[in-house]
Structure formats: C-alpha cells, structure tokens
Amino acid sequence: MSRVSQRVGSIPPSATMAISSRAKALRAQGRDVIGFGAGEPDFPTPEHIVEAAVAACREPRNHRYTPAAGLPELREAVAAVTKAGSGVDVEASNVVITNGGKQAVYNTFAALLDPGDEVLVPSPYWVTYPHAIALAGGVPVPVPTDRTTGFRVSPEDLERAVTDRTKMLVFVSPSNPTGAVYPPDEVREIGRWAAERGLWVMTDEIYQHLVYGTATFTSMPGVSPELEDRWVIVNGVAKSYAMTGWRVGWLVGPPDVVAAATTLQSHSTSNVANVSQRAALAALTGPFEPVERMRAAFDRRRRTMYEMLRDIPGVEIVEPQGAFYAFPDVSAHLGREIRGRRFRSVGDLAAFILDEVEVAIVPGEAFGAPGYARLSYALADADLVRGVERLQRLLS
Ligand SMILES: Cc1ncc(COP(=O)(O)O)c(C=O)c1O
C-alpha cells in the first residue's frame, strides 16, 4: 500500500518534464540531443530587468517578506497592463501576485471549486489543468477538439459536455500545446455561452503577446460583459519576457476570489520572492521592444518549423498562430514499420526518436491528444533546422 496520500499519489509526473530530463541525461553522456520539449524561451532575460533585480538585491528592504498578495507597486502595474491588454476595468486590489502562472492556476481552482464541481477543459490541454482541478477536489471534463477544427471548441461542443454540476470553463488562447488562437467573434460567442450557463471562466492569457501573422489576442472578459464578475485572468512574465525561472505570475479577479487566493497563499508560500517581484515590475513598466524582438524570432522559427514539418510524409499540421508550439498529427506513423520497429503510441515513437536520432518531442497523450506530438520552436534557428531534418530522414 502506498505511503503517500491518494490525492497526490494519483497524479502522474509531468510528461513534458520527463522527456526533458531524459534528453538532459543523454546530453550529459555527450550526445548531441536536440530538444523540442522545452516550454520556455531560449533567450536570456532582457538586460534592464536583470539590472533592476541586481539593484533590488542590494537594497535591504527587499530582503524581507512582501504582503501575501504581492508588492503594491507590482499589483498596480499588473492592473494597468491588464486594463490595457485585456480591456477590463480592474484595480490593484483585484490582483494577486503568484509563483508563476502555474500557482495562479492552482489558486484559482482551489479558491472556486468544491468537491464534485466539474470544469470544462478544451482538449488538447496544458498538462497542469486536469491535475490542478483534481487536487482542488474538482472533476476535469475534457472537451475534445482536433486539427479539423483548428483545435478550437465551439459553444455546441461545450453544450454537449455541460451538466448541472459544471462550475467553470478553462479558456486559453493562444494555446499550449496547439498554438491555436481564437478569432474575436469566437471568443465573444463562447463568453456569451458561458454567461448564459452561469459558469465561471478561468482565462489563461500567459501567451497574450506571442501571436503571429493575422492572428490577434482577444481577452474573453474584455469582450464578454455578460460574464459580469465571474472570471479570473491568469497571466505572468515567464513566456513574454523570457523569465520562466524568476517565478512571477498573477491572477486578476473579483474581491472574494482575490481574498480567498491571498489567504491560501499566506498559508502556503507567503509571497513571491521580493527580488523577483521587483524584476517583474521592471519588465512591466520598462521598454516593450525586447518582447517584440523575441516575438519576431519565434515567428521566423514558427514558419520554418511549419514548412519543414508539412513536408514530412504522414505528418499533418495546422499552422500554429500563437505561443511557441507546433502540434502535428503523426498518427499515420503508428503501426507502420520504421527501421524494423512498430509503435502503438506516440509515447513509444517519441522514445524511439530520442534514442535513434537524438531528437526530443513530447507525445500528445500528455495533452489528452493521442496521435499528436508537441514540438516547441523556442530554440536556436540552426538547431531547429537540424532537428527537423533528422525527423525528415527518419520518417520519410
Ligand atoms: C498555458 C500555460 N499556462 C500557464 C503556464 C505557467 O507558466 P509559469 O508558471 O512559468 O508562469 C504555462 C507554462 O508552461 C502554460 O503553458
């Protein structure tokens, strides 16, 4: 019998982390592994942000705790960027600073869910949502989509999944893992549908600034006034400012959710590292040009990856429009023989690819999407090309 609790014991370790650690282990053996697994920018944090953190380290006032909900100046800055970017009328008192967007997701579910509450999670989904919901006592209800609809759900899909126990909808655009971005009218329709059903919406806007081509970012609370105050926005500096390691995110929501999340945080993590909060303040109030520069690099790599993957026989791909992931359908390669081997799942195929051609991809099973794989294009252009060429040679 397991000695750890059933609650935590029932959660599998993160599949994205698993593939990254295997790739790292092979690299440590001196092998030339190209990793498409990482969900983080390969750029260093912009210099002015690092400088602000260095200065903050030297000031003794930053060696102390901050209020549990975060530094007042940072909460102000988050309210201002949320107003500007998401079009909602919020103040510093609507903001809780968290240890990354991940803790904002966790706090939101913990603050809103009671045992048995169902949460609609469009799939393919980011691996964390179902587990964070289950840890809070809720029940994740995947709402499947596939490449034929560009991985976007419709109100009709959601209507088929809703029950009288549904409390909330998770909405993320741009999406991890699919790179899908919903057009404004679809965001509005889904918001209206959720409002009619009396649901809460948690909208994850962490990839807000990473949209490409003709795609535009639309915040559901900003275009769906019918939701009134039944929404929580999750966001953070990790992806846009190349700050994954600093661990600063936030949630923005109504006073009762903010109070509950703050209380929870006061008894769990107290507050985000003071110096990291100062760095995030510099990010949000400083020049936007570094974000634009990184976005342009991701866009270039996105086009290269899309065009190269599209050319591989048996790979079907929707052009990603946001975030930094491609999500090809590789199911045609399951069951066929590759170098004398056959594969039942993309998990098996990914392990073979890593061993055979030293390329790390993440199997779609982890995101509720068997038959697919996620490839991050947040890596150097030359490595990206070399890595996809290896896949081309193996799979053609
Ligand atoms: C969709 C989505 N939301 C939230 C996060 C959380 O990011 P962080 O905790 O690094 O701020 C991630 C990170 O992978 C993500 O992909």
The ligand as an SDF file (V2000), in Angstrom:
LIG
                    3D

 16 16  0  0  0  0  0  0  0  0999 V2000
   -0.8590   27.5870  -20.8190 C   0  0  0  0  0  0  0  0  0  0  0  0
    0.0970   27.8660  -19.7000 C   0  0  0  0  0  0  0  0  0  0  0  0
   -0.3390   28.4980  -18.6130 N   0  0  0  0  0  0  0  0  0  0  0  0
    0.4640   28.7870  -17.5870 C   0  0  0  0  0  0  0  0  0  0  0  0
    1.7830   28.4120  -17.5950 C   0  0  0  0  0  0  0  0  0  0  0  0
    2.5980   28.7290  -16.3780 C   0  0  0  0  0  0  0  0  0  0  0  0
    3.7570   29.4040  -16.5750 O   0  0  0  0  0  0  0  0  0  0  0  0
    4.6370   29.9070  -15.3520 P   0  0  0  0  0  0  0  0  0  0  0  0
    4.1950   29.1740  -14.1330 O   0  0  0  0  0  0  0  0  0  0  0  0
    6.0320   29.6190  -15.7310 O   0  0  0  0  0  0  0  0  0  0  0  0
    4.3420   31.3930  -15.2280 O   0  0  0  0  0  0  0  0  0  0  0  0
    2.3010   27.7070  -18.6970 C   0  0  0  0  0  0  0  0  0  0  0  0
    3.6830   27.2080  -18.7130 C   0  0  0  0  0  0  0  0  0  0  0  0
    4.0510   26.2950  -19.4100 O   0  0  0  0  0  0  0  0  0  0  0  0
    1.4380   27.4560  -19.7870 C   0  0  0  0  0  0  0  0  0  0  0  0
    1.8820   26.8270  -20.8940 O   0  0  0  0  0  0  0  0  0  0  0  0
  1  2  1  0
  2  3  1  0
  2 15  2  0
  3  4  2  0
  4  5  1  0
  5  6  1  0
  5 12  2  0
  6  7  1  0
  7  8  1  0
  8  9  2  0
  8 10  1  0
  8 11  1  0
 12 13  1  0
 12 15  1  0
 13 14  2  0
 15 16  1  0
M  END
$$$$
